Amino acid sequence: MEYVTNSPRETEDTGAALAERLEPGTVVAFTGDLGAGKTAFVRGLARGLGIRERVTSPTFTIVNEYEGGRLPLFHFDMYRLGSADELFDIGWEDYLARGGVCAVEWSENIESALDAGCIRVDIRRGEADNQRRISIAGEGFE
């Protein structure tokens, strides 16, 4: 599925709409340039899951956990990881087993650890400053 958004709020709204379709254990793998809107999309996922906490990028902590919604949200930033092996060192399998949604920014850095069934979200800048082109692929998103 392809979407075009024209503001950070519209990008969040797209994330919120996706969240309504997510089930326990879903992995959402993000790709896109720095500043493309991945964290804005994850803020929308959190809102769509009913999470009221402020969502921030986990760049320095690797993962932020958000509870209190329909499902927990585990927000990963893999920018600083060198390989999928490092992902397992931080407890990736434990997060998968907890039945939440794993939102993974910079997923290309840990591609070998991702299941073929994950939802893939690619966010790219559009023609205008705030415009974003978002493609969502995975089972049920053709």
C-alpha positions as CSV (number, residue, x, y, z in Angstrom):
1,M,0.0,0.0,0.0
2,E,1.2,3.5,-0.8
3,Y,0.4,6.7,1.1
4,V,1.4,10.3,0.7
5,T,1.4,12.5,3.8
6,N,1.9,16.3,3.9
7,S,2.7,16.9,7.6
8,P,4.1,15.1,10.6
9,R,0.5,14.8,11.9
10,E,-0.6,13.0,8.7
11,T,2.3,10.6,9.1
12,E,1.3,9.9,12.7
13,D,-2.3,9.4,11.5
14,T,-1.1,6.8,9.0
15,G,0.7,5.0,11.9
16,A,-2.4,5.2,14.1
17,A,-4.5,3.6,11.3
18,L,-1.9,0.8,10.9
19,A,-1.9,0.1,14.7
20,E,-5.6,-0.8,14.6
21,R,-4.7,-3.8,12.4
22,L,-1.7,-5.1,14.5
23,E,-1.7,-8.3,16.5
24,P,0.4,-9.5,19.4
25,G,4.0,-10.3,18.2
26,T,3.9,-8.1,15.1
27,V,7.2,-6.7,14.0
28,V,7.1,-3.5,12.0
29,A,10.4,-3.0,10.2
30,F,11.2,0.6,9.1
31,T,13.5,1.9,6.5
32,G,14.1,5.5,5.4
33,D,16.6,8.3,5.6
34,L,17.5,10.1,8.7
35,G,14.7,12.5,9.5
36,A,12.3,10.9,7.1
37,G,9.6,10.5,9.7
38,K,10.1,7.0,11.2
39,T,9.7,8.2,14.8
40,A,6.6,10.3,13.8
41,F,5.1,7.1,12.4
42,V,5.9,5.2,15.6
43,R,4.2,8.0,17.6
44,G,1.1,7.3,15.6
45,L,1.4,3.5,16.2
46,A,1.5,4.3,19.9
47,R,-1.5,6.6,19.7
48,G,-3.4,3.9,17.7
49,L,-2.6,1.3,20.4
50,G,-4.0,3.6,23.1
51,I,-0.6,4.5,24.6
52,R,-0.6,7.9,26.2
53,E,3.1,8.3,27.0
54,R,5.3,10.6,25.0
55,V,7.2,8.6,22.3
56,T,10.8,9.6,21.6
57,S,13.6,8.1,19.5
58,P,15.5,5.4,21.4
59,T,18.8,6.3,19.6
60,F,20.9,6.1,22.7
61,T,19.0,3.5,24.6
62,I,18.4,1.1,21.7
63,V,14.8,0.3,22.9
64,N,12.0,2.2,24.6
65,E,9.1,0.3,26.1
66,Y,5.6,1.7,26.2
67,E,2.8,0.0,28.2
68,G,-0.8,0.9,28.9
69,G,-2.3,0.4,25.5
70,R,-4.2,-2.4,23.8
71,L,-0.7,-4.0,23.2
72,P,2.7,-3.0,24.6
73,L,5.0,-1.2,22.1
74,F,8.7,-1.9,21.9
75,H,10.4,0.9,19.9
76,F,13.9,-0.1,18.7
77,D,16.5,2.0,17.0
78,M,19.1,-0.2,15.3
79,Y,21.2,2.7,13.8
80,R,24.1,2.0,16.2
81,L,24.0,-1.8,15.9
82,G,26.6,-3.4,13.6
83,S,25.0,-6.8,13.1
84,A,22.0,-8.9,14.0
85,D,24.2,-10.8,16.6
86,E,24.1,-7.6,18.7
87,L,20.3,-7.6,18.6
88,F,20.2,-11.0,20.3
89,D,22.6,-9.7,22.9
90,I,20.0,-7.1,24.0
91,G,17.2,-9.7,24.3
92,W,15.4,-9.5,21.0
93,E,13.8,-12.9,21.5
94,D,12.5,-11.9,24.9
95,Y,10.8,-8.9,23.4
96,L,9.2,-11.0,20.6
97,A,7.9,-13.4,23.3
98,R,6.2,-10.6,25.3
99,G,3.3,-10.3,22.8
100,G,3.6,-6.7,22.0
101,V,4.4,-4.8,18.8
102,C,8.1,-4.4,17.9
103,A,8.7,-1.2,15.9
104,V,12.2,-1.4,14.4
105,E,13.9,1.7,13.0
106,W,16.9,1.1,10.8
107,S,15.8,-2.5,10.3
108,E,18.2,-2.9,7.4
109,N,21.0,-3.1,10.0
110,I,19.5,-6.4,11.4
111,E,17.9,-7.8,8.3
112,S,19.0,-11.3,8.9
113,A,17.1,-11.4,12.2
114,L,13.8,-10.4,10.8
115,D,11.1,-12.9,10.0
116,A,9.7,-12.9,6.5
117,G,6.3,-12.2,8.0
118,C,7.1,-8.8,9.4
119,I,5.4,-5.6,8.1
120,R,7.8,-3.4,6.2
121,V,7.3,0.4,6.2
122,D,9.5,2.5,4.0
123,I,9.3,6.3,4.5
124,R,10.9,8.7,2.0
125,R,10.8,12.4,1.6
126,G,8.4,13.7,-1.1
127,E,8.5,16.7,-3.4
128,A,7.6,19.3,-0.7
129,D,9.4,19.8,2.6
130,N,6.8,18.0,4.8
131,Q,5.6,15.5,2.2
132,R,6.4,11.9,2.8
133,R,5.9,8.8,0.6
134,I,5.1,5.8,2.7
135,S,4.9,2.3,1.5
136,I,3.6,-0.5,3.7
137,A,4.2,-4.1,2.7
138,G,3.5,-7.5,4.3
139,E,0.8,-10.0,4.7
140,G,-2.5,-8.2,4.2
141,F,-0.9,-5.1,2.8
142,E,-0.6,-5.9,-0.9
